[in-house]
């Protein structure tokens, strides 16, 4: 027999409270594999320009959390740091940093879209017991989009290449093993997957321009 309405409401309220109290701040993180080739240039990184709509950082409804609205830092700085760290760790360039003293190329760019929304589902499977619903029904709806544009230019301002990467998703999410202690962690991982897909597209374009970019070496 199903639980009384008061208990259903208590369960939903508890889940909503859990979503808020156990949420962990989102941190943009890339998960690229080691680059198959290294572009033999030194690169200085400039902070990316944040051109995302302000609404991307706002909660769309009472039961929805904006992941980029709960970060410990500014989107531009965090995305720039993530790209710099990953390009360095995966050996895309000979060297890359924000403080490169005499770079061959300058990396800059624009964040056109970067958002993730996690919505707590307030419906359950009809005709199924409360315990079963709590275990098997989807618990969150996820949607997000990452749209980045990166540019490589010589120190004199001559642009050698402009590259764009895009990824989007909209899906229902089942329970994750970490859900009950950190309900937003799987949603954060999904947004970082989209971030990785977008940057992977950009990296592939840069590698196709390897010869052109290497020809931009300063004398």
MOWOSUL-V13823 format. One record per residue. N is the residue number from 0. RES is the residue in one letter. PSI is psi as a letter, one per 20 degrees, with the letter a starting at -180 (NA if undefined). OMEGA is omega as a letter, one per 30 degrees, with the letter a starting at -180 (NA if undefined). Layout:
[[N | RES | PSI | OMEGA] [N | RES | PSI | OMEGA]]
This chain:
[[0 | X | q | a] [1 | X | r | l] [2 | X | q | l] [3 | X | q | a] [4 | X | h | a] [5 | X | h | a] [6 | X | h | l] [7 | X | g | a] [8 | X | h | l] [9 | X | h | a] [10 | X | g | a] [11 | X | h | l] [12 | X | g | l] [13 | X | h | l] [14 | X | g | l] [15 | X | g | l] [16 | X | h | l] [17 | X | g | a] [18 | X | h | a] [19 | X | g | a] [20 | X | h | a] [21 | X | j | a] [22 | X | q | l] [23 | X | q | a] [24 | X | q | l] [25 | X | p | l] [26 | X | o | l] [27 | X | p | a] [28 | X | p | l] [29 | X | q | a] [30 | X | l | a] [31 | X | q | l] [32 | X | r | a] [33 | X | p | a] [34 | X | p | l] [35 | X | h | l] [36 | X | q | l] [37 | X | p | l] [38 | X | o | a] [39 | X | m | l] [40 | X | q | l] [41 | X | p | a] [42 | X | p | l] [43 | X | p | a] [44 | X | p | l] [45 | X | q | l] [46 | X | p | l] [47 | X | q | l] [48 | X | p | l] [49 | X | o | l] [50 | X | k | a] [51 | X | q | l] [52 | X | p | a] [53 | X | h | a] [54 | X | h | l] [55 | X | h | a] [56 | X | j | a] [57 | X | q | l] [58 | X | p | a] [59 | X | h | a] [60 | X | r | a] [61 | X | h | a] [62 | X | j | a] [63 | X | p | l] [64 | X | p | l] [65 | X | o | a] [66 | X | h | l] [67 | X | i | l] [68 | X | i | a] [69 | X | k | a] [70 | X | q | l] [71 | X | m | a] [72 | X | r | a] [73 | X | q | a] [74 | X | g | a] [75 | X | g | a] [76 | X | g | a] [77 | X | h | l] [78 | X | g | l] [79 | X | g | l] [80 | X | g | a] [81 | X | g | l] [82 | X | g | l] [83 | X | g | a] [84 | X | g | a] [85 | X | g | l] [86 | X | h | l] [87 | X | g | a] [88 | X | h | a] [89 | X | j | l] [90 | X | l | l] [91 | X | h | l] [92 | X | r | l] [93 | X | g | l] [94 | X | q | l] [95 | X | p | l] [96 | X | r | l] [97 | X | i | a] [98 | X | k | a] [99 | X | o | a] [100 | X | g | a] [101 | X | m | a] [102 | X | q | l] [103 | X | h | a] [104 | X | q | l] [105 | X | p | l] [106 | X | p | l] [107 | X | a | l] [108 | X | a | a] [109 | X | p | l] [110 | X | o | a] [111 | X | g | l] [112 | X | q | l] [113 | X | n | a] [114 | X | q | l] [115 | X | p | l] [116 | X | p | l] [117 | X | p | a] [118 | X | p | l] [119 | X | p | a] [120 | X | p | a] [121 | X | j | l] [122 | X | r | a] [123 | X | r | l] [124 | X | o | a] [125 | X | q | l] [126 | X | j | a] [127 | X | q | a] [128 | X | q | a] [129 | X | g | a] [130 | X | g | a] [131 | X | g | l] [132 | X | g | a] [133 | X | h | a] [134 | X | g | a] [135 | X | i | a] [136 | X | q | l] [137 | X | q | a] [138 | X | h | a] [139 | X | q | l] [140 | X | p | a] [141 | X | q | l] [142 | X | q | a] [143 | X | r | a] [144 | X | p | l] [145 | X | p | a] [146 | X | o | a] [147 | X | q | l] [148 | X | p | l] [149 | X | q | a] [150 | X | p | l] [151 | X | p | a] [152 | X | q | l] [153 | X | q | l] [154 | X | h | l] [155 | X | j | l] [156 | X | i | a] [157 | X | o | a] [158 | X | p | l] [159 | X | h | a] [160 | X | q | l] [161 | X | p | a] [162 | X | p | a] [163 | X | p | l] [164 | X | q | a] [165 | X | q | l] [166 | X | q | l] [167 | X | q | l] [168 | X | q | l] [169 | X | o | a] [170 | X | r | l] [171 | X | q | a] [172 | X | p | l] [173 | X | r | l] [174 | X | q | l] [175 | X | q | a] [176 | X | h | a] [177 | X | j | a] [178 | X | g | a] [179 | X | h | l] [180 | X | h | a] [181 | X | m | a] [182 | X | h | a] [183 | X | i | a] [184 | X | g | l] [185 | X | h | l] [186 | X | h | l] [187 | X | g | l] [188 | X | h | l] [189 | X | g | l] [190 | X | h | l] [191 | X | h | l] [192 | X | g | l] [193 | X | g | l] [194 | X | g | a] [195 | X | g | l] [196 | X | g | a] [197 | X | g | a] [198 | X | h | l] [199 | X | g | l] [200 | X | g | l] [201 | X | g | a] [202 | X | g | l] [203 | X | h | l] [204 | X | g | l] [205 | X | g | a] [206 | X | h | l] [207 | X | h | l] [208 | X | j | a] [209 | X | g | a] [210 | X | g | l] [211 | X | g | a] [212 | X | h | l] [213 | X | h | l] [214 | X | i | l] [215 | X | j | l] [216 | X | p | l] [217 | X | q | a] [218 | X | NA | NA]]
